[in-house]
Amino acid sequence: MKSLTPRQRLLTALDGGVPDHLPASVHGWMRYWLDKYLNGASPEQAFERFDLGWSLYEWKWDVDKGAMTNWQYELKELDPIDGNRIELQTITTPEKTFTQTRLWDNFHSPWITEYLLVDPEDIFIYCKFHPTETLDLDFERRVLDKLGDRGILRNCRIGPWHRLCEYYGVEKMIINSFEYPDWTHHAMHALTELDLRCIASMNGSKTDLVETGGGHNSSTVVSPSLFSEFILPYEKRIHDKFNELGLKTVYHTCGGMMPILDLLVEIGSTSLETLTPPALGGDVDLAELKKQVGDRVSLIGGFDQYNGFENASSDETRRQVRHCFETAGAGGGYIMNPSDHFFEGSVENLEAYADEAKKCVY
C-alpha cells in the first residue's frame, strides 16, 4: 500500500478501513506535561515533535447577543487556597441565579466543590434561558486550512447524562433515577432538546470527529439497566441528528464499557473511546472488545499510559504499542491513543510510542 498522509491514515481508520500503518495520536496534550517535558510547547508543536497524527481540538460557538439579556454569565477567581486557584461561575436568569465553584490544582486539573444546580426545577430553568449556540463555520474553515493533511479536527458535545452529573452530582443523579424516574426522564429530555438546537447549527460543518458521551456514562459509574432506560434513548436522538448531518462521532466512556458494549453500538456513533484498561480503572480487554464490536464501530484509545509512558522503559512502551496493534488494531478500524489524558511520561517514551506505530505495518 502507498504511504498515506496522517489525515488520510486517521480518516481511513475512522471509517473502519485498513491504513498503511497503525495510526497514532493522543487524546489532547495536558498543559502540565507540555510545560514539564517540552518547555511549554504548544499542542501543535508537540504533534510535530513526535510526528504523530494531529487530533486538534479547536472550535468556536457563537451566541445571539439578544438572548444574553436573560442569561448573564460571570466567571471570576476567588482567593487561592493552599496555592490552588478557586473559580466562581455565576449564571443569572430572570427566574434564578446559579453558582458553581471549582478548585484548580495548579499542576493537573479542576474539580467541582459546589454544584451548579440544586433543586429539581433548576434544570428546566437552566434550559429555558440557555442561549442556543451556533457553530462558527468560518472559524472552523480557518482551523482546517491550518491543519491541512497533518490530522483531523475534533469538536466536543458531551451528552446530557454526563452534564447532569456535573451539574447536580453523580450520586444524586443515580439516586434520582431510582426515586424520581419521571423527573430524570424530563431532565434528560430538556437537555437533549437544547443539544439538538445547537447541533442543528452544525449543518455544513467539516469537523472530522465530534466527541460525545462522557465519563459518567461508563459502566463503572452506571448499570446497564440505568444506561438502557435513561441514557440510550436520548443519545440515540442526538446521534441520529449527527448522522443526518453527515458528521462522524466518537462516544467517550473513560472507564468501564464491556457490560454495555451492545448498548454503546446501538447509540449509532461512528467510533468508541477510550478503551480504558483495568490498570487505569477501566475494564477493557482489547482482544475481546475487538471481537465483539470491531466489525460495527471503529475504535480509539486502548494504550495504557501509566504502564506505557509514566512507569515504563522505552522497550515497554514499544511492547504496549504492539499489543494495541495486534489486538484492537487487527484488521484496521483502529486509532491508537492513550486511554485519556496523561501527566507524566518521558520524551523518550513518546518517541518510542510514535516510532513503533510506524513499524506496525498492515
MONORGI-V461656 format. One record per run of one state. SS is the DSSP state (a for helix, b for strand, c for the rest). FROM is the first residue (numbers start at 1). LEN is the number of residues. If there is no record, write none. Layout:
[[SS | FROM | LEN] [SS | FROM | LEN]]
This chain:
[[c | 1 | 5] [a | 6 | 9] [c | 15 | 6] [b | 21 | 1] [c | 22 | 1] [b | 23 | 2] [c | 25 | 6] [a | 31 | 7] [c | 38 | 5] [a | 43 | 8] [c | 51 | 3] [b | 54 | 4] [c | 58 | 3] [b | 61 | 3] [c | 64 | 1] [a | 65 | 6] [c | 71 | 1] [b | 72 | 10] [c | 82 | 2] [b | 84 | 9] [c | 93 | 4] [b | 97 | 8] [c | 105 | 5] [b | 110 | 5] [c | 115 | 7] [a | 122 | 8] [c | 130 | 3] [b | 133 | 3] [c | 136 | 1] [a | 137 | 11] [c | 148 | 3] [b | 151 | 6] [c | 157 | 3] [a | 160 | 9] [c | 169 | 1] [a | 170 | 10] [c | 180 | 1] [a | 181 | 20] [c | 201 | 8] [b | 209 | 5] [c | 214 | 1] [a | 215 | 3] [c | 218 | 6] [a | 224 | 21] [c | 245 | 4] [b | 249 | 4] [c | 253 | 5] [a | 258 | 9] [c | 267 | 4] [b | 271 | 3] [c | 274 | 4] [a | 278 | 3] [c | 281 | 5] [a | 286 | 8] [c | 294 | 4] [b | 298 | 6] [c | 304 | 1] [a | 305 | 6] [c | 311 | 3] [a | 314 | 13] [c | 327 | 7] [b | 334 | 5] [c | 339 | 8] [a | 347 | 13] [c | 360 | 1] [b | 361 | 1] [c | 362 | 1]]
